[in-house]
Structures are given as structure tokens and as C-alpha cells.
Amino acid sequence: MLYRAIGLMSGSSLDGLDIVFVEFQENAGKWQYEIIAAECEEYAQVWKERLQNATELNARDYQLLHVEYGHYLGEAVNRFIDKNSLHYKVGLIASHGHTTFHMPDKKLTAQLGEGAAIAAKTGLPVVSDLRALDVAFGGQGAPIVPIGEKLLFPEFDLYLNLGGIANMSFNLPGKYIAFDVCPANRVLNLISETTGKSYDDKGQMAKMGNINESLLEKLNGLSYYLQPYPKSLANDFGIEVIYPMIKSFGLTHNDALRTYTEHVVQQLTTAIETNFIPNVGQEEAIKSNFRMLVTGGGSLNDFLIATLSQKLQTRGVTVMLPEMNVINYKEALVMALIGVLRWRQEYNVLSSVTGAIRDSIGGAVWIGQEA
């Protein structure tokens, strides 16, 4: 079966709206894909501020933003369709939305961007609210990307996404697990912004800095890192807990970036040592040379990737970067697949990853076209 879908993703780093148009081919349970068109529509400063401050709004204004942002997403899709001549080619849209409140312990997760508004604006079927059912079943609602990794990239053993939050997936014998490891680009970008730059290009500022061992010890001692999976992080952990901690040390920009880069690398390494190596064995890992697919904006941070690669080489794990469209748009690509699976009424969220009582078929469907 052939499916043509658009995936939308707005990540916690607030870089912009990722949009991809993908053709999926399914044959006897095996999936293939081709990204036909992709782009990141950068947020105007006013939208960046509105999304960043959404959790401070009262209930009425939050709901108004939810609807307005949904119309914004629909308009962005229409521009994308016009630009790439995709009229009458798109079968459905799958929209992740922009996460605001994420409190799975209270069975709540919220993403801005009303699906009905997207459907009304585009006249196309829309799948939204992709995490809600898993959370209702007692899951973390995150990460949800692993279903796409399992179906689209089965040749890898580990998967790392370096976005605003770093999350990892482990393709273990007999089971598949994943969890949010630590804040990544969201914190690195906040530090960089104090220098007038939106991000540390290729990690050059971090490379010139020195590690502050006292700060590193304090960061590594945060209680979240001691929790077993399944677990997930809200954006405010990086913004309200980690960033103020870094600021309190009064370091230079370079030293702060170097120290936090080391923190990310150490947490990723610990995650592998704790959850992957014990299941496959250290000797087997080194002998087999397991492969880890790395995507997300942080994979373009040359210094971070080089530091991580060096650490993992002795653990029998090789860091591998795919082609640029997958690096930049893997999450949007997987959102499109999740939407297709929802349309097929097949499981699209894995309980082994989220901790829910069972796998689920997540997503609300909005029929935008006339019958």
C-alpha cells in the first residue's frame, strides 16, 4: 500500500516548524519511505515568545492560542503545498503540535495546535493529539518516535535524537525501550543566546571552554537521572531547573557550554552503560560493533558528536549520522508515519517505551474534506 502524508513537528528548542511530505510503501509489514519535500519554517520572534510563554496564560487565553496556532499550522501547510506543487497529492496530515504542559503523573499532556483548525484550513484529514491516549493508559506519552525507528530504521541497534531534549531508544533482544535522557539543545541554546547567537555553531564555543567539575557534579546529581525508565521530561526541567543552576556558577559562556556538553555526553554514556550493555554484554558489544543512529539539530554539533563518539568507541558503539533530511526531519517523518498507522487503525505507540498498560492507537482524527 502507498500512503502520502505530511508530518508536522514543533520541538522544544523552538527552532521552527518542521514540515515533511513523505511517501510510505508498506508490503507484508515492512515499511519503506521517501521524503519528497521538507523544510523548517522559522518562527517569527512573536510566535517564539508566545509558544515559550504559553504556560503562563490563563485558561481562556491558552485556548485562544491553541486555536490560533492551529490555524497558523494550517496556513503553513497550505504554503508548503503551494510551494512544492503538492495539490491533490496529500492523503493526510499528522500534527504533533507544540508541547506545553506535560504531567504524565497526573495523566495530562497538552500540545498547542488544534487539529480541527488545521483540517478546516487545509481541507484535508488531520491526525492530532498523538500522545493523549497513551497518557490516559498510564504511560509517559513519550517518547513516541520509537515506533518509527523500529519500522523505518530496523538496521540500527540504538537511536539518539539530539533535540531540545535528548532521548534514546534501545533495540534490545526481545524488547524495545526508550526514554528522555536529559535536556540538550534547549539549554545549550539558552547559554548561546547570552552571547547574541541563537546556537553554538558546530560546538566551537564549547570546544574553547573548560569543564567546571563542581557544576558537572551538581548537574549529574539531579534526582531525575536516578529514576528508572519509563520516564520523560517536560521543557521546564531544562529552563527552570538546569539553566538557573548553570547561571548561579557565574561561568564564562565557553566554560558553561563546555561543562553542559560534557554533562550531556556523560548522561548519554551512562544511559547506554545502564540499559544497553547489561543486556548484550560488554564483550559482545565490542565484538559486534553496535550502530547508533543520531539525528536532530544536536547531531550538527561537531564537538558534541566527536566527544560522544570517543566515549562510546570503547563501549562497542559506533555513532552514525544519516543523510541530512533524516538528521533534520526524522521526528516530522515519524509523525507522518504515526498518522498513517492511526489511519490504518494500527498500534502507533509502544507501551514498552512509555510504561502504559498496553500499546495504543493514538490520535484524534479530523476529516477536513467534503464527503
Sine and cosine of phi, psi and omega as CSV:
sin_phi,cos_phi,sin_psi,cos_psi,sin_omega,cos_omega
0.00,0.00,0.62,-0.78,0.02,-1.00
-0.95,-0.30,0.74,-0.67,0.03,-1.00
-0.77,-0.63,0.67,-0.74,0.04,-1.00
-0.87,-0.49,0.87,-0.49,-0.13,-0.99
-0.62,-0.78,0.46,-0.89,0.14,-0.99
-0.96,-0.27,0.72,-0.70,0.09,-1.00
-0.92,-0.39,0.68,-0.74,0.01,-1.00
-0.87,-0.50,0.70,-0.71,0.01,-1.00
-0.59,-0.81,0.79,-0.61,0.14,-0.99
-0.87,-0.49,0.93,-0.38,-0.10,-1.00
-1.00,-0.01,0.15,-0.99,-0.07,-1.00
-0.93,0.36,-0.29,0.96,0.01,-1.00
-0.98,0.22,-0.19,0.98,0.06,-1.00
0.87,0.49,0.50,0.87,0.05,-1.00
-0.91,0.41,-0.59,0.81,-0.04,-1.00
0.39,-0.92,-0.13,-0.99,0.00,-1.00
-0.99,-0.12,0.89,-0.46,0.08,-1.00
-1.00,0.09,0.76,-0.65,0.00,-1.00
-0.77,-0.64,0.79,-0.62,0.07,-1.00
-0.74,-0.67,0.55,-0.83,0.17,-0.99
-0.91,-0.41,0.85,-0.53,-0.15,-0.99
-0.80,-0.60,0.61,-0.79,0.20,-0.98
-0.97,-0.25,0.85,-0.53,0.04,-1.00
-0.95,-0.30,0.66,-0.75,0.08,-1.00
-0.85,-0.53,0.85,-0.53,0.03,-1.00
-0.92,-0.40,0.76,-0.66,0.00,-1.00
-0.61,-0.80,0.93,-0.36,0.03,-1.00
0.81,0.58,0.67,0.74,0.06,-1.00
1.00,0.09,-0.06,1.00,0.03,-1.00
-0.98,-0.22,0.72,-0.70,-0.11,-0.99
-0.93,-0.36,0.64,-0.77,0.17,-0.99
-0.80,-0.61,0.39,-0.92,-0.03,-1.00
-0.60,-0.80,0.38,-0.93,0.16,-0.99
-0.62,-0.79,0.83,-0.55,0.08,-1.00
-0.99,0.14,0.92,-0.39,-0.05,-1.00
-1.00,0.10,-0.64,0.77,0.00,-1.00
-0.49,-0.87,0.56,-0.83,-0.01,-1.00
-0.40,-0.92,0.56,-0.83,0.10,-1.00
-0.33,-0.95,0.35,-0.93,0.13,-0.99
-0.92,-0.38,0.89,-0.45,0.05,-1.00
-1.00,0.02,0.95,-0.30,-0.07,-1.00
-0.90,0.43,0.67,-0.74,0.02,-1.00
-0.96,0.27,0.70,-0.71,0.21,-0.98
-0.89,0.45,0.44,-0.90,-0.08,-1.00
-0.83,0.55,-0.57,0.82,-0.02,-1.00
-0.91,0.41,-0.63,0.78,0.03,-1.00
-0.94,0.33,-0.63,0.78,0.03,-1.00
-0.86,0.51,-0.69,0.72,-0.01,-1.00
-0.93,0.37,-0.64,0.77,-0.02,-1.00
-0.91,0.41,-0.67,0.74,0.02,-1.00
-0.93,0.37,-0.65,0.76,-0.03,-1.00
-0.91,0.41,-0.55,0.83,-0.08,-1.00
-0.98,-0.20,0.20,0.98,-0.10,-0.99
-0.87,0.50,-0.57,0.82,-0.06,-1.00
-0.95,0.32,-0.17,0.99,0.03,-1.00
-1.00,0.02,-0.13,0.99,-0.08,-1.00
-0.97,0.23,0.41,-0.91,0.17,-0.99
-0.97,0.26,0.17,-0.99,-0.13,-0.99
-0.86,0.52,-0.69,0.73,-0.03,-1.00
-0.89,0.45,-0.76,0.65,-0.05,-1.00
-0.93,0.37,-0.53,0.85,0.06,-1.00
-0.90,0.44,-0.70,0.71,0.01,-1.00
-0.91,0.41,-0.60,0.80,0.06,-1.00
-0.90,0.43,-0.64,0.76,0.05,-1.00
-0.91,0.41,-0.63,0.78,0.03,-1.00
-0.83,0.56,-0.71,0.70,0.00,-1.00
-0.94,0.33,-0.71,0.71,-0.04,-1.00
-0.89,0.46,-0.66,0.75,0.01,-1.00
-0.92,0.39,-0.55,0.84,0.09,-1.00
-0.88,0.48,-0.68,0.73,0.05,-1.00
-0.92,0.40,-0.61,0.79,0.07,-1.00
-0.86,0.50,-0.69,0.72,0.02,-1.00
-0.89,0.46,-0.68,0.73,0.03,-1.00
-0.87,0.49,-0.67,0.74,0.03,-1.00
-0.91,0.42,-0.62,0.79,0.02,-1.00
-0.90,0.44,-0.65,0.76,0.05,-1.00
-0.90,0.44,-0.68,0.73,0.01,-1.00
-0.88,0.48,-0.66,0.75,0.05,-1.00
-0.89,0.45,-0.66,0.75,0.01,-1.00
-0.89,0.45,-0.68,0.74,0.02,-1.00
-0.90,0.44,-0.70,0.71,0.02,-1.00
-0.88,0.47,-0.73,0.68,-0.08,-1.00
-0.89,0.46,-0.58,0.81,-0.10,-1.00
-0.96,-0.28,0.20,0.98,0.05,-1.00
0.80,0.61,0.80,0.60,-0.06,-1.00
-0.96,-0.26,0.27,0.96,0.00,-1.00
-0.85,0.52,0.73,-0.68,0.03,-1.00
0.92,0.40,0.24,0.97,0.03,-1.00
-0.95,-0.32,-0.31,0.95,-0.10,-1.00
-1.00,0.00,0.83,-0.55,-0.01,-1.00
-1.00,0.08,-0.58,0.81,0.02,-1.00
-0.30,-0.95,0.27,-0.96,0.06,-1.00
-0.88,-0.47,0.72,-0.70,0.12,-0.99
-0.89,-0.46,0.88,-0.48,-0.08,-1.00
-0.90,-0.44,0.84,-0.54,0.08,-1.00
-0.96,0.26,-0.56,0.83,-0.11,-0.99
0.98,0.18,-0.07,-1.00,0.00,-1.00
-0.92,-0.38,0.89,-0.46,-0.09,-1.00
-0.92,0.38,0.73,-0.68,0.06,-1.00
-0.89,-0.46,-0.98,0.20,0.02,-1.00
-1.00,-0.02,0.80,-0.60,0.06,-1.00
-0.70,-0.71,0.99,-0.15,-0.06,-1.00
-0.73,-0.69,0.95,0.32,-0.08,-1.00
-0.87,0.49,-0.43,0.90,0.04,-1.00
-0.90,0.43,-0.36,0.93,0.07,-1.00
-0.96,-0.28,0.24,0.97,-0.02,-1.00
0.85,0.53,0.68,0.74,0.00,-1.00
-0.74,-0.68,0.76,-0.65,0.27,-0.96
-0.60,-0.80,0.64,-0.77,-0.08,-1.00
-0.70,-0.71,0.74,-0.67,0.08,-1.00
-0.83,-0.56,0.77,-0.64,0.08,-1.00
-0.94,0.33,0.50,-0.86,0.07,-1.00
0.90,-0.43,0.98,0.17,-0.10,-0.99
-0.87,0.49,0.81,-0.59,-0.01,-1.00
-0.89,0.46,-0.59,0.81,0.01,-1.00
-0.88,0.47,-0.62,0.78,0.00,-1.00
-0.92,0.40,-0.65,0.76,0.04,-1.00
-0.89,0.45,-0.69,0.72,-0.01,-1.00
-0.90,0.44,-0.67,0.74,-0.01,-1.00
-0.92,0.40,-0.61,0.79,-0.06,-1.00
-0.96,0.28,-0.57,0.82,-0.10,-0.99
-0.99,-0.16,-0.38,0.92,-0.10,-1.00
0.94,0.34,0.44,0.90,-0.03,-1.00
-0.82,-0.57,0.38,-0.93,0.12,-0.99
-0.90,0.43,0.65,-0.76,-0.04,-1.00
-0.77,-0.64,0.68,-0.74,0.15,-0.99
-0.92,-0.40,0.82,-0.57,-0.02,-1.00
-0.69,-0.73,-0.09,-1.00,0.00,-1.00
0.80,0.60,0.80,0.60,-0.16,-0.99
-0.96,0.29,-0.37,0.93,-0.08,-1.00
-0.99,-0.16,-0.28,0.96,-0.24,-0.97
-0.88,0.48,-0.69,0.72,-0.07,-1.00
-0.92,0.39,-0.64,0.77,0.02,-1.00
-0.87,0.49,-0.68,0.74,0.02,-1.00
-0.90,0.43,-0.63,0.77,0.04,-1.00
-0.89,0.46,-0.50,0.87,0.05,-1.00
-1.00,0.09,0.19,0.98,0.05,-1.00
1.00,0.00,0.16,0.99,0.00,-1.00
-1.00,0.01,0.11,-0.99,0.04,-1.00
-0.97,0.22,-0.29,0.96,-0.08,-1.00
0.94,0.33,0.13,0.99,-0.05,-1.00
-0.31,-0.95,0.47,-0.88,-0.25,0.97
-0.95,0.30,0.49,-0.87,0.07,-1.00
-0.96,-0.29,-0.14,0.99,0.01,-1.00
-0.91,0.42,-0.48,0.88,-0.08,-1.00
-0.80,0.60,-0.50,0.87,0.04,-1.00
-0.87,0.49,-0.61,0.79,0.02,-1.00
-0.95,0.31,-0.61,0.79,0.06,-1.00
-0.88,0.47,-0.69,0.73,-0.03,-1.00
-0.90,0.44,-0.65,0.76,-0.08,-1.00
-1.00,0.05,-0.55,0.84,-0.11,-0.99
-0.99,-0.16,-0.40,0.91,-0.06,-1.00
-0.75,-0.66,0.83,0.56,-0.10,-1.00
-0.93,0.36,-0.20,0.98,-0.07,-1.00
-0.98,0.19,-0.13,0.99,-0.01,-1.00
-0.98,-0.19,0.35,-0.94,-0.02,-1.00
-0.98,-0.21,-0.54,0.84,0.02,-1.00
-0.72,-0.69,0.42,-0.91,-0.04,-1.00
-0.67,-0.74,0.76,-0.65,0.02,-1.00
-0.81,-0.59,0.79,-0.61,0.14,-0.99
-0.93,-0.38,0.88,-0.48,0.01,-1.00
-0.98,-0.20,0.99,0.17,0.07,-1.00
-0.96,-0.29,-0.52,-0.86,0.08,-1.00
-0.83,0.55,-0.59,0.81,0.12,-0.99
-0.87,-0.49,0.66,-0.75,0.07,-1.00
-1.00,0.03,0.83,-0.56,0.09,-1.00
-0.78,-0.62,0.48,-0.88,-0.05,-1.00
-0.78,-0.63,0.51,-0.86,0.10,-1.00
-0.82,-0.57,0.55,-0.83,-0.06,-1.00
-0.79,-0.62,0.88,-0.47,0.03,-1.00
-1.00,-0.03,1.00,0.07,-0.12,-0.99
-1.00,-0.08,0.35,-0.94,0.07,-1.00
-0.86,0.52,0.91,-0.42,0.07,-1.00
0.99,0.13,-0.06,1.00,0.03,-1.00
-0.38,-0.93,0.30,-0.95,-0.04,-1.00
-0.73,-0.68,0.87,-0.49,-0.02,-1.00
-0.80,-0.61,0.35,-0.94,0.04,-1.00
-0.30,-0.95,0.38,-0.93,0.05,-1.00
-0.22,-0.98,0.29,-0.96,0.12,-0.99
-0.97,0.25,0.79,-0.61,-0.06,-1.00
-1.00,0.01,-0.82,0.57,-0.04,-1.00
-0.23,-0.97,0.34,-0.94,0.16,-0.99
-0.88,0.48,0.56,-0.83,-0.02,-1.00
-0.77,-0.64,-0.99,-0.11,-0.09,-1.00
-0.87,0.50,-0.52,0.85,-0.04,-1.00
-0.86,0.51,-0.68,0.73,-0.01,-1.00
-0.97,0.24,-0.71,0.71,0.02,-1.00
-0.85,0.53,-0.63,0.77,0.00,-1.00
-0.94,0.35,-0.61,0.80,0.04,-1.00
-0.88,0.48,-0.65,0.76,0.05,-1.00
-0.91,0.42,-0.70,0.71,-0.03,-1.00
-0.89,0.46,-0.60,0.80,-0.04,-1.00
-0.88,0.47,-0.42,0.91,0.03,-1.00
-0.94,0.34,-0.22,0.98,0.06,-1.00
-0.99,-0.14,0.01,1.00,-0.05,-1.00
1.00,0.00,0.07,1.00,0.03,-1.00
-0.93,-0.36,0.61,-0.79,-0.04,-1.00
-0.96,0.26,-0.37,0.93,0.04,-1.00
-0.34,-0.94,0.26,-0.97,0.01,-1.00
-1.00,0.02,0.99,-0.14,-0.11,-0.99
-0.87,0.50,0.90,-0.44,0.02,-1.00
0.87,0.49,0.20,0.98,0.02,-1.00
0.97,0.26,0.38,0.92,-0.09,-1.00
-0.92,0.39,-0.61,0.80,0.02,-1.00
-0.93,0.37,-0.66,0.75,0.03,-1.00
-0.89,0.46,-0.62,0.78,-0.03,-1.00
-0.88,0.48,-0.49,0.87,-0.03,-1.00
-1.00,0.04,-0.07,1.00,-0.06,-1.00
-1.00,-0.07,0.07,-1.00,0.04,-1.00
-0.87,-0.50,0.50,-0.87,0.00,-1.00
-0.98,0.20,0.76,-0.64,0.14,-0.99
-1.00,-0.06,0.96,-0.29,-0.13,-0.99
-0.90,0.43,-0.54,0.84,0.00,-1.00
-0.92,0.40,-0.71,0.71,0.04,-1.00
-0.91,0.42,-0.68,0.74,-0.02,-1.00
-0.87,0.49,-0.67,0.74,0.02,-1.00
-0.90,0.44,-0.64,0.77,0.00,-1.00
-0.92,0.38,-0.66,0.75,0.04,-1.00
-0.89,0.45,-0.74,0.67,-0.04,-1.00
-0.92,0.39,-0.32,0.95,-0.02,-1.00
-1.00,0.05,0.00,1.00,0.00,-1.00
-0.88,0.47,0.64,-0.77,-0.17,-0.99
-0.89,0.45,-0.46,0.89,-0.02,-1.00
-0.83,0.55,-0.60,0.80,-0.10,-0.99
-0.95,0.32,-0.28,0.96,0.03,-1.00
-1.00,0.01,-0.20,0.98,-0.02,-1.00
-0.96,0.27,0.63,-0.78,0.09,-1.00
-0.97,0.23,0.34,-0.94,0.13,-0.99
-0.96,0.27,0.34,-0.94,0.00,1.00
-0.97,0.24,0.61,-0.79,0.03,-1.00
-0.40,-0.92,0.42,-0.91,-0.01,-1.00
-0.54,-0.84,0.33,-0.94,-0.07,-1.00
-0.89,-0.46,0.63,-0.78,0.19,-0.98
-1.00,0.01,0.36,-0.93,-0.03,-1.00
-0.85,0.52,-0.53,0.85,-0.12,-0.99
-0.94,0.35,-0.24,0.97,0.06,-1.00
-0.90,0.44,-0.69,0.72,0.04,-1.00
-0.96,0.29,-0.63,0.78,-0.10,-0.99
-0.98,0.20,-0.67,0.74,-0.15,-0.99
-0.98,-0.19,-0.30,0.95,-0.02,-1.00
-0.94,-0.34,-0.85,0.53,-0.13,-0.99
-0.97,0.26,-0.74,0.67,-0.07,-1.00
-0.88,0.48,-0.71,0.70,0.08,-1.00
-0.87,0.50,-0.56,0.83,0.04,-1.00
-0.89,0.45,-0.69,0.72,0.02,-1.00
-0.90,0.44,-0.71,0.71,-0.01,-1.00
-0.87,0.49,-0.57,0.82,-0.07,-1.00
-0.90,0.43,-0.32,0.95,-0.01,-1.00
-1.00,0.09,-0.21,0.98,0.07,-1.00
0.87,0.49,0.59,0.81,-0.04,-1.00
-0.98,0.18,0.29,-0.96,0.19,-0.98
-0.92,0.40,0.33,-0.94,0.00,-1.00
-0.85,0.53,-0.70,0.72,-0.04,-1.00
-0.90,0.43,-0.68,0.74,0.00,-1.00
-0.92,0.39,-0.62,0.79,0.03,-1.00
-0.90,0.43,-0.68,0.73,0.02,-1.00
-0.91,0.40,-0.66,0.75,0.00,-1.00
-0.90,0.43,-0.67,0.74,-0.02,-1.00
-0.92,0.40,-0.68,0.74,-0.03,-1.00
-0.95,0.31,-0.56,0.83,0.10,-0.99
-0.86,0.50,-0.68,0.73,0.03,-1.00
-0.89,0.45,-0.63,0.78,0.04,-1.00
-0.87,0.49,-0.72,0.69,0.02,-1.00
-0.87,0.50,-0.73,0.68,-0.02,-1.00
-0.88,0.47,-0.69,0.72,-0.01,-1.00
-0.91,0.42,-0.65,0.76,0.00,-1.00
-0.92,0.38,-0.62,0.78,0.05,-1.00
-0.91,0.41,-0.67,0.74,0.03,-1.00
-0.90,0.45,-0.69,0.72,0.03,-1.00
-0.88,0.47,-0.64,0.77,0.02,-1.00
-0.86,0.51,-0.65,0.76,0.02,-1.00
-0.94,0.34,-0.68,0.73,-0.01,-1.00
-0.91,0.42,-0.52,0.86,-0.06,-1.00
-1.00,0.06,-0.59,0.81,-0.17,-0.98
-0.92,-0.39,-0.31,0.95,-0.04,-1.00
-0.94,-0.33,-0.82,0.57,-0.06,-1.00
-0.82,0.57,-0.71,0.71,-0.01,-1.00
-0.88,0.48,-0.42,0.91,-0.03,-1.00
-1.00,0.07,-0.38,0.92,-0.04,-1.00
-0.91,-0.41,-0.33,0.94,-0.02,-1.00
1.00,-0.01,0.68,-0.73,-0.03,-1.00
-0.87,0.49,-0.71,0.70,-0.02,-1.00
-0.90,0.44,-0.65,0.76,0.01,-1.00
-0.92,0.40,-0.62,0.79,0.02,-1.00
-0.88,0.48,-0.74,0.67,-0.02,-1.00
-0.91,0.41,-0.64,0.77,-0.01,-1.00
-0.93,0.37,-0.67,0.74,-0.10,-0.99
-0.99,0.15,-0.38,0.93,-0.03,-1.00
0.81,0.59,0.93,0.36,-0.04,-1.00
-0.90,0.43,0.50,-0.86,-0.11,-0.99
-0.94,-0.34,0.73,-0.68,0.02,-1.00
-0.89,-0.45,0.87,-0.50,0.05,-1.00
-0.99,0.15,0.82,-0.57,-0.02,-1.00
-0.89,-0.45,0.81,-0.59,-0.02,-1.00
-0.70,-0.72,-0.02,-1.00,-0.02,-1.00
1.00,-0.05,0.28,-0.96,-0.06,-1.00
-0.83,0.55,-0.54,0.84,-0.02,-1.00
-0.92,0.39,-0.30,0.95,0.03,-1.00
-0.95,0.32,-0.21,0.98,0.07,-1.00
-1.00,-0.01,-0.02,1.00,0.07,-1.00
-1.00,0.10,1.00,-0.04,-0.13,-0.99
-0.83,0.56,-0.65,0.76,-0.05,-1.00
-0.92,0.38,-0.67,0.74,0.03,-1.00
-0.89,0.46,-0.72,0.70,-0.03,-1.00
-0.90,0.43,-0.66,0.75,0.00,-1.00
-0.91,0.42,-0.66,0.76,0.01,-1.00
-0.91,0.41,-0.68,0.73,0.02,-1.00
-0.91,0.41,-0.69,0.73,-0.01,-1.00
-0.86,0.51,-0.67,0.75,0.00,-1.00
-0.89,0.45,-0.67,0.75,0.00,-1.00
-0.91,0.42,-0.65,0.76,-0.13,-0.99
-0.99,0.11,-0.31,0.95,-0.03,-1.00
-0.85,0.53,-0.64,0.77,-0.02,-1.00
-0.98,0.20,-0.12,0.99,0.05,-1.00
-0.98,-0.17,0.06,1.00,0.02,-1.00
0.98,0.19,0.42,0.91,-0.01,-1.00
-0.84,-0.54,0.80,-0.59,0.02,-1.00
-0.97,-0.23,0.79,-0.61,0.04,-1.00
-0.98,0.18,0.78,-0.63,-0.03,-1.00
-0.77,-0.64,0.76,-0.65,0.02,-1.00
-0.97,-0.25,0.77,-0.64,0.02,-1.00
-0.99,0.11,-0.16,-0.99,0.05,-1.00
-0.92,0.38,0.35,-0.94,-0.22,-0.98
-0.86,0.51,-0.61,0.80,-0.01,-1.00
-0.89,0.45,-0.55,0.84,0.04,-1.00
-0.97,0.23,-0.65,0.76,0.07,-1.00
-0.82,0.57,-0.75,0.66,-0.13,-0.99
-0.99,0.13,-0.47,0.89,-0.20,-0.98
-0.78,-0.62,0.33,0.94,-0.04,-1.00
-0.86,0.51,-0.66,0.75,-0.05,-1.00
-0.92,0.40,-0.68,0.73,0.05,-1.00
-0.91,0.42,-0.62,0.79,0.08,-1.00
-0.85,0.53,-0.72,0.69,-0.02,-1.00
-0.94,0.35,-0.56,0.83,0.07,-1.00
-0.86,0.50,-0.65,0.76,0.05,-1.00
-0.87,0.49,-0.68,0.73,0.02,-1.00
-0.91,0.42,-0.68,0.73,0.03,-1.00
-0.85,0.53,-0.64,0.77,0.05,-1.00
-0.90,0.44,-0.65,0.76,0.03,-1.00
-0.90,0.43,-0.68,0.73,0.02,-1.00
-0.89,0.45,-0.62,0.79,0.06,-1.00
-0.89,0.45,-0.65,0.76,0.01,-1.00
-0.89,0.45,-0.59,0.81,0.04,-1.00
-0.99,0.15,-0.06,1.00,-0.05,-1.00
0.84,0.54,0.75,0.66,0.05,-1.00
-0.88,-0.48,0.44,-0.90,0.00,-1.00
-0.82,0.57,0.75,-0.66,0.02,-1.00
-0.77,-0.63,0.08,1.00,0.12,-0.99
-0.72,-0.69,0.75,-0.66,-0.10,-0.99
-1.00,-0.10,0.85,-0.52,0.00,-1.00
-0.93,0.36,-0.43,0.90,0.05,-1.00
-0.90,0.43,-0.38,0.92,0.02,-1.00
-1.00,0.01,-0.70,0.71,-0.17,-0.99
-1.00,-0.07,-0.33,0.95,-0.05,-1.00
1.00,0.06,0.16,0.99,0.04,-1.00
-0.93,0.36,0.24,-0.97,-0.04,-1.00
-0.95,0.33,-0.33,0.94,0.07,-1.00
-0.30,-0.95,0.26,-0.97,0.14,-0.99
-0.87,0.49,0.41,-0.91,-0.04,-1.00
-0.64,-0.77,0.32,-0.95,0.08,-1.00
-0.95,-0.30,1.00,0.02,-0.18,-0.98
-1.00,-0.01,0.50,-0.87,0.12,-0.99
0.82,-0.57,0.71,-0.71,0.12,-0.99
-1.00,0.00,0.67,-0.74,-0.04,-1.00
-0.95,-0.31,0.76,-0.65,0.02,-1.00
-0.85,-0.52,0.86,-0.51,-0.04,-1.00
-1.00,-0.05,0.97,-0.25,-0.10,-1.00
-1.00,0.05,-0.36,0.93,-0.06,-1.00
-1.00,-0.02,0.32,-0.95,0.04,-1.00
-0.95,0.32,0.52,-0.85,0.00,-1.00
-0.94,0.35,0.00,0.00,0.00,0.00
